[in-house]
Amino acid sequence: MAAKYVYINDTFIATDKASVLITDLAIQRGYGIFDFFKTIGGKPIFLDDHLDRFYNSARKMHLHITYTPAQLKAIIAELMEKNDLPDSGIRLTLTGGYSPDGFQLPEAHNLIITQQPFLMNLSFNNTGIKVILYDYQRQLSGMKTIDYSMAIWLQPFIRENGADDVLYHHNGQVKEVPRANFFMVNEQQEIITAKSDVLPGVIRKNLLTLENHNYKIIELDFNLQDLDHATEAFITSTTKHIMPVIQIDGRPVGDGKPGKISEALLNLLLEKVKQH
Ligand SMILES: Cc1ncc(COP(=O)(O)O)c(C=O)c1O
């Protein structure tokens, strides 16, 4: 069931009537940014963090958002009211816009806001996922661009290796998975996530700034040898919160089961989500 309305530029319009022209740089060259947040029981979760990142991605990509964050929030609230989908995912997309020659970046861009039903699973995943290593560095890694070509191209590779996802590494350094940040717990019980050249994930940020606990959760670049000594690992994203990683390249992480620290961190994170 798709939502009834989307917002394009200055208009709320029926989803099946919404369109952009084929001269858009998103279609011609894959140029654009987006952000994605969820609503639970009609409440947007970590909305300010998502808007901060959306404006940052836009600025770094030389794209202008013509609305203030307050105006954008009002538009989102109106869309939510029109669609009446309490549990949903809302995607803000800003495409390059209509280019005169299919390459030059125009002054005006296309802002598209869509909503889809999405019911968040809030319980700890006791199965976990298996990942396979792949040497790759995302381009423009600090920005949430619409370019996921490598991730989509790798889908057969993931299937052939009996894995659920890939874990990117580059120059020996561990990075992230295509749609989530990666954390490992080391033998000193430190919980570490790559510091450089990864997307500043909203769940990653909210884990790094968790309060009232005794864990050491830090940004620290680490390499493949460090990964061999992980006692636990997990990925984080808006749609998964904390998902345990039980196997990397066919080798079990720790005892090969979802870890106790991962579960404890999910409970702390859910407390923070509830405050929203
Ligand atoms: C490359 C990449 N890294 C990390 C994340 C996780 O970010 P967030 O926690 O904001 O969902 C995403 C989300 O889609 C992503 O695309």
Ligand as a Chemical Component Dictionary entry (heavy atoms), coordinates in Angstrom:
data_LIG
# 
_chem_comp.id                   LIG 
_chem_comp.type                 NON-POLYMER 
_chem_comp.pdbx_formal_charge   0 
_chem_comp.three_letter_code    LIG 
# 
loop_
_chem_comp_atom.comp_id 
_chem_comp_atom.atom_id 
_chem_comp_atom.alt_atom_id 
_chem_comp_atom.type_symbol 
_chem_comp_atom.charge 
_chem_comp_atom.model_Cartn_x 
_chem_comp_atom.model_Cartn_y 
_chem_comp_atom.model_Cartn_z 
_chem_comp_atom.pdbx_ordinal 
LIG C1 C1 C 0 26.389 3.966 3.314  1  
LIG C2 C2 C 0 25.562 4.018 4.537  2  
LIG N1 N1 N 0 26.166 3.935 5.739  3  
LIG C3 C3 C 0 25.448 3.963 6.881  4  
LIG C4 C4 C 0 24.058 4.084 6.872  5  
LIG C5 C5 C 0 23.300 4.115 8.170  6  
LIG O1 O1 O 0 22.806 5.415 8.420  7  
LIG P1 P1 P 0 21.553 5.681 9.348  8  
LIG O2 O2 O 0 21.902 5.184 10.725 9  
LIG O3 O3 O 0 21.400 7.164 9.326  10 
LIG O4 O4 O 0 20.392 4.967 8.756  11 
LIG C6 C6 C 0 23.388 4.182 5.648  12 
LIG C7 C7 C 0 21.941 4.309 5.610  13 
LIG O5 O5 O 0 21.311 4.137 4.580  14 
LIG C8 C8 C 0 24.162 4.150 4.454  15 
LIG O6 O6 O 0 23.580 4.254 3.247  16 
# 
loop_
_chem_comp_bond.comp_id 
_chem_comp_bond.atom_id_1 
_chem_comp_bond.atom_id_2 
_chem_comp_bond.value_order 
_chem_comp_bond.pdbx_ordinal 
LIG C1 C2 SING 1  
LIG C2 N1 SING 2  
LIG C2 C8 DOUB 3  
LIG N1 C3 DOUB 4  
LIG C3 C4 SING 5  
LIG C4 C5 SING 6  
LIG C4 C6 DOUB 7  
LIG C5 O1 SING 8  
LIG O1 P1 SING 9  
LIG P1 O2 DOUB 10 
LIG P1 O3 SING 11 
LIG P1 O4 SING 12 
LIG C6 C7 SING 13 
LIG C6 C8 SING 14 
LIG C7 O5 DOUB 15 
LIG C8 O6 SING 16 
# 
